[in-house]
């Protein structure tokens, strides 16, 4: 079988690709500690308290509870953080794989560390992607629950016609004509009896549950940030040079 030979231009392209991920990984790694601190401050300022949340989210008038601004704000923060985290993990995963040197016999301990780091980051990315995919379910679940208690709006239209005789004299002869007119009017009414207390409690319970789930998602992102940054920092030398100073791995440090 013919051997595959890489041209000089191919090597140059690969060098550019490595440099690209080298830069992007360095940026991601530098940004993560600050993201960790922001999440830490957010969670410290909003400790989950089920009883307090139930009291805060309680309502009696369904018309005033079509959405929950507090959950919506946390949803926006969580979605933004998950997007950044999954993107950062994807970059770090690719960068770590590019850090693996050419395969040789022996002296592979450092290579194993790089592969372990890549697997840790890959597992984190997959976990975060699942969290990211589940977040929109809040709106589906709450929308269905709220529909059962939402005030109903109906519009009714009334049409009427009228007739009138119009008499006139032409050439000494009395003539009569009939004129018809039509009109319509519409009226919008909002109707709905008292909502079932259990249905109201269902909406409140969903808001509380999802607030707690979003807090848990932020906490999980924070934990992954800490674990991955710690591992990369502690194994910096082996990742930079998996087979010693002469290895062909790619460094971001």
Secondary structure, DSSP 8 states (H G I E B T S, - for coil): -------HHHHHHHHHHHHHHHHHHHHHHHHHHHHHHHHHHHHHHS---HHHHHHHH--S-GGG-S--HHHHHHHHHHHHHHHHHHHHHHHHHHHHHHH-----SS--HHHHHHHHHHHHHHHHHHHHHHHHHHTTHHHHHHHHHHHTTS-EEEEEEEEEEEEEEEEEEETTEEEEEEEEEEEEEEEEEEE-----HHHHHHHHHHHHHHHHHHHHHHHHHHHHHHHHHHHHHHTHHHHH-TTSTT-------
